[in-house]
Amino acid sequence: MFCKLCHLEKKLCQSHIIPESAYGSLYDDKHRFFAVSNIQKKFNVLQKGLREPLLCEECEKHLNKYDRYFADLWYLNGAAPSISKQELITIDNIEYHRFKLFHMSILWRAGVASRDEFLAVDLGQHEEKLRNLILGDNPGDPTQYAIFGYVLTSPNDCHVYQSLLAEPVAVELNHLKGFHFVFGGCAWHYVLASNIDLNEYPFILQEDGTLNLLRVFIDQYDPVMDLMKERIRHGWKKNK
């Protein structure tokens, strides 16, 4: 079978679309988490993150260096916000190169995946452009496939919902197509464009390693509210 990244015929791994580290806080004491699909209208109990044969072992290792960096920064080193009393949270000292490529690889992996959970992610002509950038270890400049994030916060006590993960949704902002992925306490916005106007996107990840995250109360973010309604309807409780 052909690897989606290097396009060589090799044995493929069962590759995570969104890395296992993003699921960490979702697992209960039996190493299960609960996933709601708005497409399939199903409620599933899973013990592994969503995977499928995508990458050869070499390309899996290539992406793992980005995945490990994000996991170390966000979870082990505490960059992930746990409370958001301000409307804007600034995170400094991010290594732009690996952080940006981590998010670009999430977008690309979802775009080439065949699972129903990622049907909304249609990359079109950008699929090959993203593949070449990732394969070449090239994050591009900040205006190229720009990323920014919303911190998803409780309106009652401003605590961040770090244990949420939802399938991506297509969105449009300033007439440009993009996608929202929810993990790590944030809704990450990936702009599907090779160049953007910085005046229209002032909060994107900067090359100096600065990221400004906007606070959004959970009851104002419709895609997650749909997930939460399903969670309540099915009696989903952590450590059940």
C-alpha positions as CSV (number, residue, x, y, z in Angstrom):
1,M,0.0,0.0,0.0
2,F,1.1,3.6,-0.6
3,C,2.0,5.9,2.2
4,K,-0.1,9.0,2.1
5,L,2.9,11.2,3.0
6,C,5.9,9.9,1.0
7,H,3.9,8.2,-1.7
8,L,6.1,5.1,-1.6
9,E,4.7,1.6,-1.5
10,K,5.4,0.4,2.0
11,K,3.7,-1.4,4.9
12,L,1.5,1.0,6.7
13,C,1.0,1.7,10.4
14,Q,-2.3,2.2,12.1
15,S,-1.9,6.0,12.2
16,H,-3.7,8.3,14.6
17,I,-5.4,11.2,12.9
18,I,-5.3,13.2,16.1
19,P,-2.4,12.0,18.2
20,E,-3.1,9.9,21.3
21,S,-1.8,12.6,23.6
22,A,-4.9,14.7,22.8
23,Y,-7.1,12.0,24.3
24,G,-5.2,11.7,27.6
25,S,-7.6,13.6,29.9
26,L,-10.6,11.9,28.3
27,Y,-9.9,8.4,29.4
28,D,-11.7,6.8,32.4
29,D,-10.2,4.3,34.8
30,K,-10.8,1.5,32.3
31,H,-8.9,3.5,29.6
32,R,-12.0,4.3,27.7
33,F,-13.4,7.5,26.4
34,F,-16.7,8.4,24.9
35,A,-17.1,9.8,21.4
36,V,-20.2,11.5,19.9
37,S,-20.4,11.6,16.1
38,N,-22.8,14.3,14.8
39,I,-22.4,12.7,11.3
40,Q,-23.3,9.1,12.2
41,K,-25.6,10.1,15.1
42,K,-23.9,7.4,17.2
43,F,-22.5,7.3,20.7
44,N,-19.4,5.0,20.9
45,V,-17.1,3.7,23.7
46,L,-13.5,3.7,22.5
47,Q,-10.3,2.5,24.0
48,K,-8.0,3.9,21.3
49,G,-7.9,7.2,19.4
50,L,-9.3,7.2,15.9
51,R,-6.8,5.5,13.5
52,E,-6.5,4.0,10.1
53,P,-3.6,2.8,7.8
54,L,-2.1,6.1,6.5
55,L,1.6,6.3,7.0
56,C,4.7,4.1,6.7
57,E,6.9,3.7,9.7
58,E,9.4,6.4,8.6
59,C,6.7,8.9,8.0
60,E,5.1,8.0,11.3
61,K,8.4,8.9,13.0
62,H,8.6,12.1,11.0
63,L,5.2,13.3,12.4
64,N,5.9,12.0,15.9
65,K,8.5,14.6,16.5
66,Y,5.8,17.3,16.1
67,D,3.3,15.3,18.1
68,R,5.8,14.9,21.0
69,Y,6.7,18.5,21.0
70,F,3.0,19.6,21.3
71,A,2.4,17.0,24.0
72,D,5.4,18.1,26.0
73,L,4.6,21.8,25.7
74,W,0.9,21.6,26.2
75,Y,0.6,19.0,28.9
76,L,3.9,18.2,30.6
77,N,5.2,21.8,30.7
78,G,1.8,23.3,31.4
79,A,1.3,25.6,28.5
80,A,-2.3,24.5,28.2
81,P,-4.5,27.0,30.0
82,S,-6.6,25.6,32.9
83,I,-8.5,28.8,33.7
84,S,-9.2,31.9,31.6
85,K,-10.3,35.0,33.4
86,Q,-9.1,37.3,30.7
87,E,-10.5,37.6,27.2
88,L,-7.1,37.0,25.7
89,I,-4.4,34.6,26.9
90,T,-0.9,35.0,25.6
91,I,1.5,32.0,25.4
92,D,5.1,32.8,24.7
93,N,8.3,30.9,23.9
94,I,6.6,28.4,21.6
95,E,8.9,26.8,19.1
96,Y,7.2,28.0,15.9
97,H,8.6,25.3,13.6
98,R,7.4,22.2,15.4
99,F,4.2,23.7,16.9
100,K,3.1,24.9,13.5
101,L,3.9,21.7,11.7
102,F,2.0,19.7,14.4
103,H,-1.2,21.6,13.6
104,M,-0.6,21.5,9.8
105,S,-0.1,17.8,10.1
106,I,-3.4,17.4,12.0
107,L,-5.2,19.3,9.2
108,W,-3.5,17.2,6.5
109,R,-4.1,13.9,8.3
110,A,-7.8,14.6,8.7
111,G,-8.0,15.7,5.0
112,V,-6.5,12.4,3.7
113,A,-8.3,10.2,6.2
114,S,-11.2,8.1,5.1
115,R,-13.1,7.8,8.4
116,D,-16.5,9.3,8.6
117,E,-15.5,11.5,11.5
118,F,-13.3,13.6,9.2
119,L,-15.6,13.9,6.2
120,A,-16.0,17.6,6.7
121,V,-12.3,18.2,6.0
122,D,-12.0,18.7,2.3
123,L,-8.6,20.2,1.4
124,G,-8.9,20.3,-2.3
125,Q,-5.8,21.6,-4.0
126,H,-4.2,22.4,-0.6
127,E,-3.9,18.7,0.2
128,E,-0.8,18.3,-2.0
129,K,0.6,21.7,-0.9
130,L,0.4,20.7,2.7
131,R,1.9,17.3,2.1
132,N,4.9,18.8,0.4
133,L,5.4,21.3,3.3
134,I,5.1,18.6,5.9
135,L,7.3,16.2,4.0
136,G,9.9,19.0,3.6
137,D,9.8,19.9,7.3
138,N,8.7,23.4,6.3
139,P,6.1,25.3,8.4
140,G,5.9,28.2,6.0
141,D,5.5,31.7,7.3
142,P,2.7,32.7,9.7
143,T,0.3,33.8,6.9
144,Q,0.6,30.4,5.2
145,Y,-2.0,27.9,6.6
146,A,-2.4,30.2,9.6
147,I,-3.6,28.8,12.9
148,F,-5.2,30.4,15.9
149,G,-7.3,29.2,18.8
150,Y,-10.3,29.8,21.1
151,V,-10.0,28.7,24.7
152,L,-13.3,27.0,25.6
153,T,-14.2,28.1,29.0
154,S,-17.0,27.7,31.6
155,P,-19.1,30.8,31.9
156,N,-19.6,30.1,35.6
157,D,-16.0,29.8,36.9
158,C,-13.8,30.4,33.8
159,H,-12.3,26.9,34.0
160,V,-11.2,25.5,30.6
161,Y,-12.8,22.4,29.2
162,Q,-9.7,20.4,28.7
163,S,-11.5,17.1,28.4
164,L,-13.4,17.8,25.2
165,L,-12.7,16.3,21.8
166,A,-15.0,16.7,18.9
167,E,-15.0,15.9,15.2
168,P,-13.9,18.8,13.0
169,V,-16.3,21.2,11.4
170,A,-15.9,23.4,8.3
171,V,-16.2,27.1,8.9
172,E,-15.7,30.3,6.9
173,L,-14.1,33.5,8.3
174,N,-13.3,36.6,6.2
175,H,-14.4,34.8,3.1
176,L,-11.7,32.1,3.6
177,K,-12.5,28.4,4.3
178,G,-11.2,26.8,7.4
179,F,-11.8,24.1,10.0
180,H,-12.2,23.9,13.7
181,F,-10.7,21.0,15.7
182,V,-11.4,20.7,19.4
183,F,-8.8,19.3,21.7
184,G,-6.4,20.5,24.4
185,G,-9.0,22.9,25.8
186,C,-9.2,24.8,22.6
187,A,-11.1,25.1,19.4
188,W,-8.2,25.3,16.9
189,H,-8.9,27.3,13.7
190,Y,-6.9,26.3,10.6
191,V,-7.2,28.7,7.7
192,L,-7.1,26.9,4.4
193,A,-5.2,29.5,2.5
194,S,-1.6,29.9,1.4
195,N,-1.7,33.6,2.2
196,I,-3.9,35.8,4.5
197,D,-4.3,39.5,5.4
198,L,-2.8,40.0,8.8
199,N,-5.2,42.8,9.4
200,E,-8.1,40.4,9.2
201,Y,-6.4,37.7,11.3
202,P,-4.6,39.5,14.1
203,F,-4.3,36.5,16.6
204,I,-2.5,33.9,14.5
205,L,0.6,32.0,15.7
206,Q,3.6,34.3,15.2
207,E,7.1,33.3,14.0
208,D,8.6,34.6,17.3
209,G,6.6,31.9,19.2
210,T,3.8,34.1,20.4
211,L,0.2,32.7,20.4
212,N,-2.8,34.8,21.5
213,L,-5.8,32.6,22.4
214,L,-9.2,34.2,22.5
215,R,-11.6,33.1,25.3
216,V,-15.0,31.8,24.2
217,F,-17.6,30.6,26.8
218,I,-18.7,27.1,26.0
219,D,-22.4,28.0,25.7
220,Q,-21.5,30.4,22.9
221,Y,-19.7,27.8,20.8
222,D,-22.3,25.8,18.9
223,P,-20.3,22.8,17.7
224,V,-19.3,21.9,21.3
225,M,-22.8,22.6,22.6
226,D,-24.1,20.0,20.3
227,L,-21.6,17.6,21.7
228,M,-22.4,18.5,25.2
229,K,-26.2,17.9,24.6
230,E,-25.4,14.4,23.4
231,R,-23.2,13.9,26.4
232,I,-26.0,14.8,28.8
233,R,-28.6,12.8,26.8
234,H,-26.5,9.6,27.0
235,G,-25.5,10.1,30.6
236,W,-21.7,10.3,29.8
237,K,-19.7,10.8,33.0
238,K,-16.0,10.5,33.3
239,N,-14.9,7.6,35.4
240,K,-18.3,6.0,35.0
